[in-house]
């Protein structure tokens, strides 16, 4: 890595140093690169420690924002544990069932939330459920690139059994830690509404051929009777694009 790969920033002054550090932290978050002790940035002494402090500041702020989005069930459970009423035998019992109280908590919030609060609550709820590998996939798809997907099914009347769903090369490009889990990652991301799975794209012909040779696809095909490879495409959904625009760490660190 050279300084040419990093976000540009004018030289000079502590304020500019902070801006550069903030942009670098955002760049590192977007690419998954871990900021090290030695960076070839001219004129920056002790850059490694200073940039690590910026990284910690970014992550601490993000955690704080997520913590502010309380789980309504946890809130209701705590409230139920604190509120007791006597039963017929004179014993104290929880005043409300946690599940009913949690629903009431959500309904109460729906009355008090404005559009911005409701949107942030929605995004934060999704964000808290993502694994680090899934976040890398979302960041990769946020570039606007589509990736090949293959399902392995069995031929049969009325459609056969699906042996493997959502195998894709996007995990390898994203640099996920658990590449064998990519089919499950994409299934979850589709469930969150962050990605959409479309039909085959002729432009990805060579990539489909490469994907078909990967172990996870070949193993599934061998286990199927009369295997059939169904080609599809994965890309970020419209909701996923809005979610990324709100959560992109590069955008957030620009205010530092």
Secondary structure, DSSP 4 states (H G I P E B T S, - for coil): --GGGSPP----HHHHHHHHHHHHHHHHHHHTPPP-S----TT-TTHHHHHHHHHHHHHHHHHHHHHTS--HHHHHHHHHHH-EEE-TTS-EEESS-HHHHHHHHHHHHHHH--HHHHHHHHHHHHHTT--HHHHHHHHHHTTT--EEEEEEEE--TT---EEEEEEESHHHHHT-S-GGGHHHHHHHHHHHTSEEEE---GGGHHHHHHHHTSHHHHHHHHHSTTEEEEEEEEEE-HHHHHHHHHH-HHHHGGG-
